[in-house]
Amino acid sequence: MTPLTPFDLRCEHLAEARGLNTSVPRFGWALAGDGQDRRQTAYRIVVAFADGDRVLWDSGKVASGETQLIAYSGPPLPSDAALAWTVTVWDEADRPSGPAAPALLFTGIKHEEWQAQWIARYFVLPAGREVPADTIYDNRWQARPADYLRRSFELAERPVRATLYVTALGLYEAYLNGERVGADVMAPGWTDYHRRVEYQVHDVTALVRDGGNVLGAILGEGWYSGRV
């Protein structure tokens, strides 16, 4: 019989966790192997920076048959970091599997580290006073059309890594250099807007280029300011 093989690596139940803000993420995996009465007797988890520069946490060999919700116990996770993790398991005969194919995870930005500001559409009234569009369009009016937002920017050279953090009060689709970013539908999803706004994180390194770039979005009312 061959050693057990770990696969389907998950962090917080996600194949590729993005915007991870929990200080103690939990890891899990599935096992494959031939024969009968197979079992895991130990595991070793390694978390490192995705560029291979430095290992952040090495659990060492841990005697355990657990494969789900294994808590991270390394140093504090850095913000806005691309990390990769893998696991090695030992079977009932104490044979190691070898490291599984690494899975990526992206940590988020802490609340106090945010520097972004809201982008809003305003109407200019005859008196010159600006008011938000939501003040004019309310439930007595038909739904207003989606807003198209666009911002160009220049880069002297292509970055090593580019990450887009994006959210909206309403629903949005994001675009970078004419390409749709992500596959989310009706993002950022329902939330209690009085208490929080959830954001999404996308690795857009492949979409960014040196020279001119254009970031765009389609913004609709959604549950935030619509007629629901």
Helices and strands as residue ranges (DSSP letters): E 5-11, E 17-20, E 26-32, E 40-49, E 55-58, E 62-63, E 70-71, E 82-91, E 103-107, G 111-113, E 122-124, E 130-132, H 133-136, E 147-155, E 163-166, E 171-176, E 179-180, E 200-203, G 205-207, E 211-220, H 222-225
